């Protein structure tokens, strides 16, 4: 997380960190959802439930969810997102499974917030 703070997070606008454990150097929002051996749907839903009202009320067009070991090129991501209409439903990210666990949040996911 410290690497994120010192690289891409500084230019990303609003960044919120979620964790299942306290971090000594980073303000995090603790979620009482443990990792599972097959997917992280419970943790992902918990995060989305928390951030949806925040980002819906804000002027943010997109919500980007990444893991703590992800690095982003924010200017490049913003350029890609400029081609999408934030007023239309949008999910960018990996999908797996069939009608079960359709989103893979760890690698990174982008949602339109409106």
N, C-alpha and C positions, 0 to 999 in steps of 0.2 A: 504494500500500500504506500509506503514511503517513496518507492520508486515512481509510482503513479503520481503522487503529489509533486514530485520534483521534475516530472516530464510533462505528459499530456494533460493532466488534470488542471494545471495552472491556466491553460487556455481553453478549457472545456465549458466554462460557465458554471452552472450549479452542479456540484458533485456531492452525492450522499453515499456514505459507506455503511454497509450492513455487515454484521458479523454475529457468529454464534458464541463469541468469546470477546472479552474486553481487549483492547489494544493499548499498550502503554503510551504511544505517541500520536494516536489518531482518534478523533472523535467519531464514534460509530453508533449506529442504531442497532441495538441488540435484538435479534429475532430468536424466539424460543422454538426453533425448528432445527432438528438435527439432520446431518447428512444421512443419505440412505445408500444402500448398495446398488440400487437400480433406479437411477434418475434422481432428480432434485426438484420434482414438481411441487412438493409442499413448501420448500424454501422459496422457490421462485414465485409461487402464488402469494406467499406471505409478503414478499418484497413488493410485488405489484399492487397488492391491496393497500400497502402503506403509501406508496409513491403516487398512485393514481390521483387522489385529491390534490396533492401538492402540485404536480405537473399540469393537471387540468386547469387549476386556478392560475397558474403562472403563465407567462407568455411563451413558454417553451413550445416549440413545434414538434419536437421528437424526444423520446425517452430512449437512452442507450443504456443497456444493462451488460456489464462485462464482469469477468472474474478478477480476482486480485492479482493474477499473473498476466493480465492482458495489457498490451501496449497499443496505443492508437495514434494515428496521425490525424489530429483534429481538423486541420485545414482540408485535407483530402476527404475526410468523412463528410464535412460540411458541403464540399463541392458535389459529392455524390448525392447527398440528401437534397440539394437544391433542385434536383430533377424530379422530386416527388412532391405531391400535393399533401400537406399535413392535414387537410380537412377530409381526406379519404382514408379508410382503414388501411393500415400498412403494417406488415411484419417482414423484416429482413433478418435472416439468420438461418441456421441449419435446421432442418426438420428431420425427424427420424421416427420410425415406427409407423403403424397404420392405425389411425383413430385412437392411439394411446400415446401419451407423452409426445405431442407433436412438436414441442419447442425444445431446443438445446440452448439454455441460457449461458452456459459457461464460456463458450467461445466468444459470444457476443450476440446481442439481439437489439434491433431497433424497432420502435413502435411509434406510430403517429399518436400524438397526445390529445387530439381533438375529436 
